[in-house]
Amino acid sequence: DDPMEAACRYAPQHSTTGETMPAPRTLIAALFFVVVAGACSGDGATGGREEATDTTVAEQPVRGGTLVVAISSDPGALNPAITTSGAVHTASELMFNGLVELDPEGQPVAELAESWDVEEDGAVYRFALRDGVTWHDGEPFTSADVKYSFDEVLLQFHSRTKASVGSALKSIETPDDQTVVFRFSEPYAPFLQQLGVTEAPILPEHLYAGSDPQQNPANQAPVGTGPFRFVSYAPGQEVVLEANADYFKADLPYLDGVVLRVVPEKGNQVIALEEGEVDWLFGVPGPDLARLEGSGDIEFLETSVNPGGANCIMTTSFNLDRPIFQSPEVREAVASALDRQQFLERVEFGQGAVAEAPIHSGIPVARAEGLEIPGFDPARAATLLDEAGWVRDGEGTRTAQGVQGVSDGTPLAFEFLSFPTFAQYGELFRSQLAEVGIDVSLQTLEPAVFAETVFTQRDFDTNVISYCNGTDPAVGVRRMYTSANIGPVPFSNSSAYRNTEVDRLFDEAITTVDPAQRQALYQSIQEILVDELPYVWLVETVSTRAYQADCQGFGESGHFAETAFCVP
């Protein structure tokens, strides 16, 4: 769940991307899953794209060109089924499909599944698969691929799908090559919203069966069914894709290819956009936004969708296995010492909102009332730390005095981990906690190393993660708080939070169909979470996309490039 920044620009040999039908000179706010963008660059002033006619962007799409996407981090792998990392999903979703996709209203539309029936009040889902679909290596797509992808990969390694679908699914049946049936132990209302390419990308069984999905060579050279095919991957540099000439959607994609290029610094991405080296930026830093808005060649879109998911909250995790954080007073003190408004203003430059609840406010069924996350109150933080046995002499670092499990004189010091993309969160976290006598050291790790350190090794004190909640709490929230989802799958319950009542309430909510009853259950869950504070919820993030006006047709799903095009 790593919000990535991406960038793209048009050049004669390169073009753009999107997942909804192109619209006249405006970016379509379409599907609510991952948005990834691209940039176009070429070796010369001609070639690559078919010669344009006298039509405009508003009249019809233009074929040809290669879109170059600036991504902030190297993906490390190109298999979106084994992780929810935004870096991986950004670089790989264009090569894959889900059973369905979601339209702008969040309703499922056909992808690999041509049609479906919901039976037994939502306990059984029967899908008729699209006929004639082939994998990029020419092998036929069948129901066996769907069953394998869920049973052996998604329900084992994809934290959101594992935590939600995995807890309720009873069996998957494949009566023939074109039919797949999911049977749940009880009615399961949100299932269709979890079958897009972000939550449930389908893998080729013939390449993965009998292997470790996390180590399979196809993770570095993927074979999918999506609009673009894999060409090459140079770690730390770029991923190169080409159009899938056999794509099951007639006449798509418009582009000849996509290049996803690693550009780590946001500032360098902005410069590249201004100089015409890229067409699209995933996120524009606040200080640069006003300047870019003065350009008639650049257009913008503000969205809460990020690679790896929608409705994301920047969240600090406590490692509850560490003695220091087993103290409720210490957790509340940290929360009280953090000025969340400053995180919004200084790190996000006012884009987004202060998080006022554990679940994102953009999910109607989980909107809570009357919650009180500890506000910024350094005096309250100091009192709590004194009561917990962390004393301070003057203005230095506090030390332990009678703290259970901690030797007297031990300084109140711990480490804060983040991706390089979120380093500013660490700087502000450290400076604010220093004011109340807590010594914080900072370390930034690339996404793959971060995931291994936090979720597999559990070798961390605190961190910051962009947890994407999705469009339903069953999709992206449950995995954060239920005890069955403590490691090793990223990005699951990083705090190792355990509460049997929270587990029970999530179990009840996932099988409850009535919206009012579900909302009451999520209200109860959030009241417990705010009381116990296994995390600190900082900012509900949004991103402002910036793109060259001659590129259009972008969508907000992992197939952002499927319908995109640029006019020379």
N, C-alpha and C positions, 0 to 999 in steps of 0.2 A: 504494500500500500504506500508506494513511494511516489508522491506527486512529482513528475518529471516536467522539465521545461523542454519544449521542442521548437524548432524553427524551420522555415522553408522559404525559398524564393524561386521565382521563375527564371530560367535561362533557356535558350533554345533547345538544349538537349535534356532538360529536366522539367518536371511538372508537379502537381499537388494531389491531395487526398481527401476522402470523406465517406460517410456511411448513409447519407440520405440523398434523395434526388437533388440535383443542382438547382439553385434558386437565383433569381436575377440580382446580381451584385450584392447579395447579402449572404452571410454565413447562416446556414440552417442550424438552429438549436434542435438537434434531433434526439438520438437515443441517449439514455442516461448512463451508459457504461463508460468505458475508457475513451478519451479523445487523444489522438496522437496526431501530430502535424508534420508537415514536410517542407523541404526547401528544394529549390531547383538550382543546379549548377551545371555548367557545361564546359567543355574544353575550348569551344570556339563560339562564334556568333551565329552559326547556322547548323542545321542538321537535327536529327532526332525526332522532332515533332512534325506531323503532317502539315503541309502548307495551309494556313488559315484562309477562310473565305472572308467575304465582307460582313459576315454575321458578327454580332456582339456576344458578350458573355450572357446577356439576358435572353438571347434568342436560342442558342443551342451550344452544347458542349463542344470542346475542341479535343481531338485525339492526338496522342503522342506526348513525348517528353518524359523526363524522369524527375520525380520529386525528391529533394534532399531534405531530410528531417534532422534537425539538431536535437540530440538527446543529451541529457545532463550526465548520465552515468553509463558505463559499459554494462550491458545486460548480464554477461557471464554465461548465460544459457538462453536458448531460444525455444523453450517449452512452457507455454502459459498455463499448462495443467498442473505443474508441480509447485507453483508458488503464486502468491498474489502481489509480488513485487512489481511496482510500476515500471521499473527499468526493463524487466523481462517482458511484461505485457506490451509496453510501447513498441518494442523491437520485434514482436512475434505475432501479434494478433492478426495482422494482415494476411498471414499465411494459413489461418485456420477458420473454422466456423463452429457455431453452436447449433443445437437443434432448432432454436428459434432466435429471433432478434426482437427488439422492442421498438415500437414506433414512438413518436414524440409524446404521446399520451401514456406511454408505459404499457401498451397492449402488445401481446406477442404476435409476431408475423412469421411466416414460413422462412426457414433457412434450410438446414439439412432435413428437417421434418417438413413434409408437404402439408400434412393435416394432422389433427389429433382429436381425441375424445376424452372427456373427463367423466369417469364412472364412479359409482358407489360414493356419491357425495364428496368427491375429491380425494378418495383413498386410492384410486387407480387412474393412471394416465396412459393412454394407448396412442402411440405415434406411428403414422404411416410415413416412411422415409422417402425422400425424393429419389426417383429412379434415374439411372444414368450418370450419377455423380462418380467421379474418379479422383483418386489421390494424385498428387503431382507426379508420382512415378508410374502412373497408368493403371494401378491396381483399383478394382472397384470398391467403393464405399458400401458397407453393409451394416446390418444391426449388430454384428459381432464387434465392430469398432466401437459402437456406442456402449455396449455392455462392458467391454474391456476398459474403456476410458473411465467409466464410473467406478467399477469394482476395484480395479487395480491401481488407479492413479488419482482421480479426483477425490474419492472418498478416503484416500490415504494421505495426500500431500497438499491439496488445495484447502487452505484453512477455512475459508468461508463455506465452501460446499461440504467439506468434511463435518463441520460443526453443526450445520443445519440439516441438509439432506441426510447425512449419514446417521443422524440420531433417530430418524423417523422411517427410513426406507427398509422394507422387509425383503424385497427381491426384485430382480430385473429379469424379464423373460424375453426371449427372441424366437417366437414361433416360426418365423421365416426371415429371409435376408432383408426384407423391406418393412418389418414390423418390430417394434420394441415396446414392451409393457413394463411400467414401473408400478410396483405395488407397495403401498405404505401401510404401516400398522394401524394408522388412524387417518382421518381426513387431513390433508396437508395443503393448505390454501396457497402459499407463496411459490409453489414449484415452478410454474411457467415463467415467473420473473427471475428464475435462477438458471435459465438454460441458454443464455446468450454466450458469445465467445469469451467474455470476461470471466464469467462464473463457471462455465462448463464447456471449454473447448474440447473438441473430439480429436483423438489421436488415432493413427493407423495401427491396428492390432498386429498386422503382419510384420511391422518393424519393432514393436515393443514387447510382444508376448514373450515370456520367459526371461526377461531381462530386469535389471534394476532401473526403473524409469528415471531415476535421478542421475544415472551414469550412462544412459544409452547414448551412443554416438549421434543419433538423430537429434539430440538436444543442441548440437553444434551445427547441424546441417538438416533442418527440419523438412519433413514432407507433410503437407497439409492438403486441404481442399479449397483453400481461400482464394481471394482474387489475385494474390501475388505469390510467386514461387521463389524459393531460396536460390541465390546465386553464390554468395560468398559472405564470410564473416571474418573480419580482422579484429581480434579483441583489442579494446581500447581505442579503436579507430572508427570502424563503420560496419554496418550490415547492408548488403546490396540485394535487392529483390527485383524480379522482372514480372511483367504481367502474365497471368495464367491464361493462355490462349484457349484453354478448355474449360474455363469457369462456367458453372451451371447457370449463372445469370447472364442472359443474352446481352451482348454488346458492352459488357463491363469487364474490366475497368477501362477508363479512357486513357489512363497513363500507360506509358511503356514500362515504367519501373519506378522504384522508390529506393533512395539511399538514406539510411538512418545513420547520421554522423555524430560522433561523440564530441560535444562542445561543452566542457564542464562548467564554465563560468557564465552566469546570466549576463554580466556586462559584455562579454564577448559575443553572446548571442544577439544582444541589442545592436552592437556595432555591425555585426554581419547583416542584420535586417536593414539598417540604415544605408549600408554600402551596397545593398542589392545582392549580397551573397547568399541570403536565405529568404524564403517567402513567409515563413510562419514561426512565431514564437509561442511556446506553450504558456509562459507566464512572463509578463513584463513587470520588472521592479517599479514600485511606485515613483521614485525620482525620475525615471525615464519616460513615464507614461505621458505626462503633459507635453514633453517635447515631441514625442511621436505623434500625439494627437494633432499637432500642427501640420503634419504632412498630409497632403491630399492623396498620397500614393499608398497609404496604410489604413486598414480598417481594423475594427476591434470587436471582441465578444467577451463578455464576462460570464463565467460559468462555474458551477460547483462540481463539475465533472473533472476527474483526474485519471491519469493512467493507473489502472489497478482498481478503480471503483469510483463511486459517486458519494456525495455528502460526507466529506472527510473532516475529521477533527484532529488538529495537532495535539497530541496527548503525551504527557509524561508518565512513564511506567516506573513504579517502585519494584525492586526485586524483593518480594516478601519472604524469600528464603534467607535474606540477610537479617541478622538480629536487630540491626539498627532500625529497619523499617517494619519490624513486627510491632513497634510501638505506635498505637493510634495517634498519640500526642505528637510524635515526630512527623507523621504524615500530614496531620492537620497543620502543624507549624510550617512545613514546606509550602503547603497550599496557601496559607495566610501570608507568607513572605513573597509570593509571586504576584506581581501586578499584571494581570492578564490583559488589561487595556494597553499596557506598554508593549506587550508582545504583538497585539493587533496593530498598533500605530508604528512601532519602530522596526518590526521585522516584516510584517505584512503590509505596511504603509497604508493602513486603513481599509484594505480590501478584505472583506469578510465580516465576521462578527465575533465578539467574545462568546465563548461557549458557556451557556447557562445551564446545561444538563449533560448527563453522560451520553445521551443519544441525540443525534443531530436533529435540529429543529425542522429540517426539511423532510422529515418522515412523519406524516400526519398521524398515523396510528400510534406513534410513540411520544407525541408531544405531552410533556408533563407540566403540572401546575404546582406552584408553591415550593419548588426546590430551592435550596440555599447552599450552593457551593461556597466554601469559605472565600470571602472577599479579601482584598488587599488590606492587611492589618499587621504591620511589623510588630507593633506592641503586643498584640495577641500571640504572634509567633514566638516572641521572646518569652512570654509567660509560659506558654506550653512547653518550650524547651527547658526552662528552669524546672518545671514540675516533673519533666521526664528524666531529670538528673543530668542534663547537659548544661553545665554552668559556664559563665563567662566572667573573666577578670579583665575589666576595661573594655577595649574594642577589638580584641583579638579573637582567635578561633575558640569556640567552646570546647570543653573537655568533659569526659564522663566522670560522674561522681555517684556511685551507687546504681549504675545502670545494669540491669540483669543481662548476663551474657557478655558484658564488655568490661575490660580491665579499667580500673580507675586511672585517669590521666590520659586515656585514649582521646585524641582529637576528633571532633565531629567533622569528618572529612570523607568524601566519597567521589566517585567518578561518574561523569555524564557522557553517554555515547550518543552519536548522531551520524547521519549521512553527511557528507560534505555539503550537500544541498541545504541542510538545515543547521549549519554551523552557527548562524546568528542566534538561533534559539539557545544554543549552549552558552554563548557569550552573555546574553541577558540573564539567563538562569543563574550563571555563576555570580554575576555582579549583584543581583537582587538577594541571593542567599548570603552573600558575604556581609550584607548589612545587618543580618541577625546572627552572625558568628558561625556560619557554616562555610567550610572550605571545600570548594568544588573544583576538581580537575576535569579537563575536557579531552575527549578523544573522538576523532572522526574516522569512520570506517566505510569502505565501499559497501554497497548493498549486500553482496553475497557474503562478505566477511561479517558484516553486522548481523545478518540472519543466523549465521552459524554460531556466532558468539552469544547472541541473546537467546535464541530459541533451542539450540541443540546443546551447547556447552553451559548455558545459563550462567555465564561468567560476566556479570555486570552488576552495577549498583542502581543507576537510573539511566533513562534514555528519553528520547523523543521520537515518536512514530506518528506518521499520518495514517490514522486508522479510518478507512473508508467504510461508512456504515451501510452503503447501498441504499436501495429504495424500500427496504423492509428490514426490521430488526433481525428476522431469521437469516437474512443474507449476510450481513456484515457485522452485527453487534454480538450475537450469541457467542461467537468464537472467542471474544475478548474476555468473557466473564465466567464461563462454565468450567468446572473443574476437569471435565473430560478433555479439555482442549489446552492443557498445559504442555507445551512443547511436544515433539521437536519441530513441528510444522510452523514455518513462518506464514503469515503474521497472525498468531493465535493469542492465547492468554499469556502475555509476556510477563505480567506481574506474578504469575502463579497464584492467582486469587482463588480461594476455595470458600464457598458458602452453599450449604445444601439447600437452603431455602431459595436462593437465587437460581440454583440448578432446577429446582422443582418448578419455579415460576416460568422459566424459559421453556421447560418441557410442556407445561400447560399452554403457554401462549402459541407454541408452534402448531398445536392441533386445534386451537380455538378459531372458529370462522367469524363469529360476530365481532365487528370492529370495536364496538364499545367495550365488550368484555376484554378484547386484546389490549385496548388502551389502558384499562384498569390494571391489567397484569403488568404492563410495562411501566406504569406509574409506580407500582409497588417495587419493582426491580430497581428503578432509579432512586427511590427513597432510601433503599438499603445501600446502594452504591455511594450516594452522597454522604451517608452517615459513616461508612467504613473507609472511603477514599483509597481504594487500591490503585487509583490513577489520579492525575490532575488533568482536567480537560481545559485546554488553553484557548484555542481559536478555531472557529468554524471557517475553513478556508474557501476562498474562491480564487480563480485565476482569470486574468485578462489576457486573452489571446490577441496577438497582433499579426496581421498578414497582409501581403501585398494585394492591392485591390484588383489586380488582373488575374488573381487566382480565386476560384469560386467552387461551390459544390461541396464544401467540407461538411462532415457530420460529426456527431459526438459519440461515436462508438469506436471500437477497435478497428473497424473497417473505414476509418476516416477517409482513406484514399480511394475507396471503391468507386465513388461517383465524382471525385474532384477533377478539376481541369484548370488549365491556365490559358489565357489568350495572349499570343505573342505581342 
